[in-house]
Structures are given as C-alpha cells and as structure tokens.
C-alpha cells in the first residue's frame, strides 16, 4: 500500500485559491451576471479547490479544523 501525500492537494488548493483571488481583483458581485466567461472561470477554480480538498486524508483535515 502506498502512502498518500497530502502536500499535493494542499498545494493545489493554495494555487487555485491564489488564482481565484487574482482573477477576482477589480471585479464585483454583479460581474457574475454580466460576464459569463469570468463567472465560469471563477466557478471552475472553486470546483478545483473542492476536488483537491476531497483528496485530503482525515488525518490532515483533523489537524486543520479551522478550514472548512
């Protein structure tokens, strides 16, 4: 059995979150309705964060209770 390395999904979560923050710069909530491509890009980044988070082990999520 191979040991799971949570550093990979943690790094992915960080990278996707940073990209989302950068992409959100200068935008407002109304842009979700006005700019379909921007909305889809933001949506995809959030989904990517969720998928990476799903791959974390219970041991890691137990150590980080402050992160939902």
C-alpha positions as CSV (number, residue, x, y, z in Angstrom):
1,X,0.0,0.0,0.0
2,X,1.4,3.4,-0.9
3,X,1.3,6.3,1.5
4,X,-0.8,9.3,0.5
5,X,1.0,12.6,0.3
6,X,-1.4,15.4,1.3
7,X,1.2,18.0,0.2
8,X,0.0,17.7,-3.4
9,X,-3.7,18.5,-2.9
10,X,-2.8,21.2,-0.3
11,X,-0.5,22.8,-2.9
12,X,-3.3,22.6,-5.5
13,X,-5.8,24.2,-3.1
14,X,-3.4,27.1,-2.5
15,X,-2.6,27.5,-6.2
16,X,-6.3,27.5,-7.2
17,X,-7.2,29.9,-4.3
18,X,-4.5,32.3,-5.2
19,X,-5.5,32.3,-8.9
20,X,-9.2,32.9,-7.9
21,X,-8.2,35.9,-5.7
22,X,-6.1,37.3,-8.5
23,X,-8.9,36.8,-11.1
24,X,-11.4,38.4,-8.7
25,X,-9.3,41.5,-8.4
26,X,-11.2,44.5,-9.7
27,X,-14.5,42.6,-10.1
28,X,-17.7,43.0,-8.2
29,X,-20.5,40.6,-7.4
30,X,-22.6,41.9,-10.4
31,X,-19.9,40.6,-12.7
32,X,-21.2,37.1,-12.1
33,X,-24.3,38.0,-14.1
34,X,-22.6,40.3,-16.6
35,X,-19.5,38.3,-17.6
36,X,-20.3,34.7,-18.3
37,X,-16.7,33.6,-19.1
38,X,-15.4,35.2,-15.9
39,X,-18.2,33.6,-14.0
40,X,-17.3,30.1,-15.4
41,X,-13.6,30.6,-14.8
42,X,-14.3,31.5,-11.1
43,X,-16.7,28.6,-10.8
44,X,-14.1,26.2,-12.1
45,X,-11.4,27.4,-9.7
46,X,-13.8,26.9,-6.8
47,X,-14.7,23.4,-8.0
48,X,-11.0,22.6,-8.4
49,X,-10.4,23.7,-4.7
50,X,-13.2,21.4,-3.6
51,X,-11.9,18.5,-5.6
52,X,-8.4,18.9,-4.2
53,X,-9.8,19.2,-0.7
54,X,-11.8,16.0,-1.2
55,X,-8.5,14.1,-1.7
56,X,-7.1,15.2,1.7
57,X,-6.8,12.4,4.3
58,X,-8.8,12.6,7.5
59,X,-5.5,13.0,9.4
60,X,-4.8,16.2,7.6
61,X,-8.4,17.6,7.9
62,X,-8.4,16.8,11.6
63,X,-5.2,18.9,12.0
64,X,-6.8,21.8,10.2
65,X,-10.3,22.2,11.9
66,X,-10.3,26.0,11.2
67,X,-10.5,25.3,7.4
68,X,-14.0,24.2,6.4
